[in-house]
Amino acid sequence: MLLKEPEAVYRIVKAVRDAVPAHLPVSAKIRLGYDDKALYLENAQAVYQAGANELAVHARTKREGYRPPAHWDYVDAIRRALPIPVTANGEIWDRQDALTCAQVSGCDSLMVGRGAISLPNLANVMKTGCAHMSWAEALRLMVSYTEQDLAGEKADYYPSRIKQWFSYLKREYPQADLLFTDIRILKSAEEIRSRLLQESDSHP
Ligand SMILES: Cc1cc2nc3c(=O)[nH]c(=O)nc-3n(C[C@H](O)[C@H](O)[C@H](O)COP(=O)(O)O)c2cc1C
């Protein structure tokens, strides 16, 4: 909603900048607007004028939700208008998307959201062109995540978190879809953990 009021964006970023010690950077992240993109440059300017050191832009409006495409060309216009580093975000799922996004936005800094939980080594894939993480490695990562999450303070959230992760992994790994049909109906963390361990052991 704040994207409808660049003045408010300015006041918020300014308050944060004033509160944070000068030697620490302040970054902000915005979408291109709420209903439409009319104020995208005003909002970006407000962030800069308020003293932010960096800006990341999810290249869609709130109304556009997560529907493709992301409008990376708008990030280019923002990058050209502001003297601070601008990071492009939205709809990067693989190396080709990253290359296209970098080219269209002119940004050398890219941010990934859902792509990073669909393909856990996406950042390296983007940077180096290395192979996509295998399903066996992804399983080991899920097991390691499971152990860490269950040892932490938010263990109660584990079943819903791991299920949410599966919903993204399915995009990259057809095997995740199959395993999820088993896991979806499990309620307790321990049941999910055992099923994951069993699956991981069968993919050495
Ligand atoms: C599980 C999840 C959690 C997110 N949490 C935040 C958040 O705390 N703050 C934020 O600015 N954006 C958050 N986002 C949005 C992402 O940073 C990103 O802007 C958005 O997903 C678009 O990028 P993508 O197309 O690469 O997913 C989240 C996205 C996902 C999928």
The ligand as an ORCA input file, in Angstrom:
! r2SCAN-3c Opt
* xyz 0 1
  C       8.901    -17.954      0.802
  C       9.110    -16.507      0.412
  C       9.386    -15.557      1.390
  C       9.578    -14.210      1.068
  N       9.855    -13.299      2.051
  C      10.106    -12.009      1.714
  C      10.457    -11.049      2.708
  O      10.512    -11.354      3.910
  N      10.717     -9.775      2.309
  C      10.646     -9.405      0.994
  O      10.903     -8.239      0.656
  N      10.307    -10.282      0.032
  C      10.041    -11.558      0.357
  N       9.692    -12.451     -0.617
  C       9.616    -11.983     -2.000
  C      10.933    -12.243     -2.702
  O      12.009    -11.575     -2.077
  C      10.904    -11.781     -4.159
  O      10.773    -10.393     -4.240
  C       9.762    -12.419     -4.919
  O       9.610    -13.789     -4.593
  C       9.996    -12.266     -6.432
  O      11.191    -12.909     -6.809
  P      11.128    -14.360     -7.523
  O      10.323    -14.191     -8.794
  O      12.595    -14.683     -7.757
  O      10.469    -15.298     -6.566
  C       9.495    -13.798     -0.290
  C       9.221    -14.759     -1.282
  C       9.026    -16.092     -0.948
  C       8.725    -17.089     -2.049
*
